[in-house]
Amino acid sequence: MSEATDEEKRALNKMAHWCSMQERCSGDVRDKLAAMELSADAIERIIEWLKHNRFLDDSRYAQYYVKDKARFNSWGPTKLRYMLRNKRVSDDIIDDALQSIEHDAYVEQLEKLLKNKIRLSHATDEQKLKAQLLRLGASHGYSYDDTYRMIEKLLRN
């Protein structure tokens, strides 16, 4: 980036530092650069430089994002896909990241989530409890089928 303006160089240094602190996706970097009021060409040059020098990698970002959010937030595949799309990560990269986690791991997280809700619930009857659990599963991005099967399993025991 030898032909870059001083403003571009400052933005590049700032983004390189920002990306080195934590994984970022190109959508977040693009937003941050746009807020600095750089030209579209300058934004693209900076993003390409960051990708070329491995400061920025949407695939690596999606892998970490999926693992962290599935494990610590108990998010299911639907919510993970939705959130990554909001960050403008491509569908191919999202698919690869979601496949990195086994279906059994999602089901295990769903089970923990629902068990905790059952333990804390003040529902007065089973129908109200099931409705609460179905809403919880849906809000965390799990399929209706997986959630319903898990509810039935947990309430049988």
Secondary structure, 3 states (H helix, E strand, C coil): CCCCCHHHHHHHHHHHHHHHHCCCCHHHHHHHHHHCCCCHHHHHHHHHHHHHCCCCCHHHHHHHHHHHHHHHCCCCHHHHHHHHHHCCCCHHHHHHHHHCCCHHHHHHHHHHHHHHHHHHCCCCCHHHHHHHHHHHHHHCCCCHHHHHHHHHHHHHC
